[in-house]
Amino acid sequence: MRAAVRHSYGPPEVLEIRAIDRPNCGPDQVLVRVHATTVNRTDCAVLMAKPFIMRPMTGWIHPKRATTGTDFAGEVVAVGAEVDEFEIGDRVWGFHDEGLSSHAEYLVAGRRENVAKMPAGVSFDDAAASLEAAHYAANFVKRLQVHQGDRVLVNGASGAIGSAVVQLLKNKGVIVTAVCGTPNIPRVETLNPDEIIDYEREDFRETSTRFHAVLDAVGKSSFGRCRHLLLPRGVYISSELGWGCQNPLLALMTPCLRGKVVRFPLPTNIAASMQQISALLTEGKFAPLIDRQYPLEEIRDAFGYVLTGEKCGNVMLTFDAN
Ligand SMILES: NC(=O)c1ccc[n+]([C@@H]2O[C@H](COP(=O)([O-])OP(=O)(O)OC[C@H]3O[C@@H](n4cnc5c(N)ncnc54)[C@H](OP(=O)(O)O)[C@@H]3O)[C@@H](O)[C@H]2O)c1
């Protein structure tokens, strides 16, 4: 089978497309033919071992897994002897943020990879694009603890996480102000936010609106610069550690002050996020933004584009055999 392979950490150029043996599934695993997968920001972290904190999971000196890829949607083509919940032909999806080698035509998956049946009536592309960012978005939204009628500002609403956050908040009846750049406004409008601020024309920090929460889904702001936008017990969450790892530190300190707080959610329980998103996809209440599609052979270009920080939603890999 064709797979993206690397033996050291580094930029996209360390990746090569090679013909390697198809993996064999263990007794508690299934063999999946991959129909869709993304190149996402977690893949970039796994590829380059940045931030350094990735290394206990991905390998201290060399990557534990030669093939990159953290999410997939595909079809079961073989089933291990102890597996009774899947059959050959089932459409399945899965995600694991430390990697599951999905940048390949086939992969093996089990409980660790959170393999589950795909939501009915959903395409392979839409399923794969509703995993990585949607999982982080679900965790962030849960930790905002906002309710129907509350106001939330989402910075970076055109990103994969930001666009998922906007949709999850709108499903809760939250009033959403989305911040994005001029070219991405038409795509962000499809998410139905209540207001859009174009950051190329207006500094969102100058709005007179006050919010129950500010969620910076691209980590371009700071608590200090957004504090005045929050109502008295408002919550600030950033998807990034922040300068000097300030966000996790402030998440420890600010709750003691009984005022505006920073939270720094460590995303957990992937299976629960997948169940939540699966229900929304089936009901037509969630639709991932998809930006570019690259053939597997152009995976370096796909990583290069994701690393620009300019993608609008998700970047997909395609497999011409599918
Ligand atoms: N905490 C975690 O567990 C975790 C997990 C995964 C990822 N992350 C981090 O979360 C962030 C978002 O990931 P993602 O995949 O959603 O990102 P992404 O899709 O790459 O986000 C890029 C988007 O952000 C927009 N953007 C860039 N600068 C902006 C600014 N100053 N103001 C507003 N929008 C801006 C870009 O639009 P323009 O080009 O128009 O500016 C682009 O559409 C990344 O920084 C990633 O490292 C955190």
The ligand as a MOL file (V3000), in Angstrom:
LIG
                    3D

  0  0  0     0  0            999 V3000
M  V30 BEGIN CTAB
M  V30 COUNTS 48 52 0 0 0
M  V30 BEGIN ATOM
M  V30 1 N -5.0840 23.3140 22.8520 0
M  V30 2 C -5.1660 22.2240 22.0880 0
M  V30 3 O -5.3990 21.1330 22.5710 0
M  V30 4 C -5.0030 22.3770 20.5920 0
M  V30 5 C -5.1980 21.2920 19.7360 0
M  V30 6 C -5.0780 21.4690 18.3630 0
M  V30 7 C -4.7290 22.7150 17.8670 0
M  V30 8 N -4.4820 23.7230 18.7330 0 CHG=1
M  V30 9 C -4.1410 25.0680 18.2580 0
M  V30 10 O -5.3570 25.6770 17.9410 0
M  V30 11 C -5.1540 26.6290 16.9270 0
M  V30 12 C -6.2120 26.4990 15.9050 0
M  V30 13 O -6.1110 25.2820 15.1970 0
M  V30 14 P -6.9440 25.1550 13.8660 0
M  V30 15 O -6.6070 23.8760 13.2090 0
M  V30 16 O -8.3570 25.4960 14.1300 0 CHG=-1
M  V30 17 O -6.2730 26.3650 13.0740 0
M  V30 18 P -6.3730 26.7390 11.5780 0
M  V30 19 O -7.5290 26.0530 10.9320 0
M  V30 20 O -5.0290 26.5680 10.9840 0
M  V30 21 O -6.7130 28.2940 11.7310 0
M  V30 22 C -6.3210 29.1370 10.7770 0
M  V30 23 C -7.3780 30.2270 10.6350 0
M  V30 24 O -7.1280 31.2310 11.6060 0
M  V30 25 C -7.3120 32.4960 11.0090 0
M  V30 26 N -6.4820 33.5170 11.6230 0
M  V30 27 C -5.1510 33.6290 11.5630 0
M  V30 28 N -4.7310 34.7150 12.2400 0
M  V30 29 C -5.8430 35.3060 12.7320 0
M  V30 30 C -6.0830 36.4470 13.5370 0
M  V30 31 N -5.0700 37.2240 13.9540 0
M  V30 32 N -7.3340 36.7440 13.8660 0
M  V30 33 C -8.3560 35.9880 13.4730 0
M  V30 34 N -8.2080 34.8810 12.6890 0
M  V30 35 C -6.9570 34.5480 12.3460 0
M  V30 36 C -6.9020 32.2720 9.5700 0
M  V30 37 O -7.6100 33.1580 8.7430 0
M  V30 38 P -6.8190 34.3400 8.0210 0
M  V30 39 O -5.8080 33.6890 7.1440 0
M  V30 40 O -7.8930 35.0840 7.2800 0
M  V30 41 O -6.2350 35.1770 9.0960 0
M  V30 42 C -7.3180 30.8300 9.2850 0
M  V30 43 O -8.5990 30.7420 8.6860 0
M  V30 44 C -3.7470 26.4100 16.4020 0
M  V30 45 O -2.9750 27.4830 16.8880 0
M  V30 46 C -3.3290 25.0990 16.9860 0
M  V30 47 O -1.9570 25.0510 17.2590 0
M  V30 48 C -4.6400 23.5960 20.0690 0
M  V30 END ATOM
M  V30 BEGIN BOND
M  V30 1 1 1 2
M  V30 2 2 2 3
M  V30 3 1 2 4
M  V30 4 1 4 5
M  V30 5 2 4 48
M  V30 6 2 5 6
M  V30 7 1 6 7
M  V30 8 2 7 8
M  V30 9 1 8 9
M  V30 10 1 8 48
M  V30 11 1 9 10
M  V30 12 1 9 46
M  V30 13 1 10 11
M  V30 14 1 11 12
M  V30 15 1 11 44
M  V30 16 1 12 13
M  V30 17 1 13 14
M  V30 18 2 14 15
M  V30 19 1 14 16
M  V30 20 1 14 17
M  V30 21 1 17 18
M  V30 22 2 18 19
M  V30 23 1 18 20
M  V30 24 1 18 21
M  V30 25 1 21 22
M  V30 26 1 22 23
M  V30 27 1 23 24
M  V30 28 1 23 42
M  V30 29 1 24 25
M  V30 30 1 25 26
M  V30 31 1 25 36
M  V30 32 1 26 27
M  V30 33 1 26 35
M  V30 34 2 27 28
M  V30 35 1 28 29
M  V30 36 1 29 30
M  V30 37 2 29 35
M  V30 38 1 30 31
M  V30 39 2 30 32
M  V30 40 1 32 33
M  V30 41 2 33 34
M  V30 42 1 34 35
M  V30 43 1 36 37
M  V30 44 1 36 42
M  V30 45 1 37 38
M  V30 46 2 38 39
M  V30 47 1 38 40
M  V30 48 1 38 41
M  V30 49 1 42 43
M  V30 50 1 44 45
M  V30 51 1 44 46
M  V30 52 1 46 47
M  V30 END BOND
M  V30 END CTAB
M  END
